[in-house]
Amino acid sequence: MEALPARLLLPLGLRYSVSRAGALAQLTLEANVDSVAYVFQRVAGNEWLPVTPGGLSLRAHAPATVPEFAAGEDASVVLSRRPLPELAQSGPAAVGYSREAARRFQLGPSGHQVMDGSTYVVTPLPRPAEVIVVGVPTR
């Protein structure tokens, strides 16, 4: 049996914080491994638009700031160990994939911890995940 690469043995983790300035919100993301983040914002009902078209490459333990977007609507972050071409587009295909990922990978309340103004989300062990999906309130 072939051994898993060391990067897959680590739980996938995300630290995020939301700052607001008037009608705008901004996310700061930090992952524990090199990864790609795809951020979507709910704009009308159940319509989701990409905030980071093409994704945002994250280096392990290096905070990255997402472009500002309208506060008041929820955002969703899909964090993946590898690029997901299906999320590098906008429109129904990307939204459909993110919904499917949410059903398969959404973490329950036990996966979140809030400390010092940041929220920490870590995949549960023993099976390290390839993707996590996190709902982010921006209100």
Buried (B, 14 or more C-beta within 10 A) or exposed (E): EEEEEEEEEBBBBBBBBBBEEEEBBBBBBBBBBBBBBBBBBBEEEEEBBBBBBBBBEBEEEEBBEBEBBEBBBEBBBBBBBEBBEBBBBBEEEBBEBBBEBBEEBEBEEEBBEEEEEBBBBBBEEEEBBBBBBBEBEBE
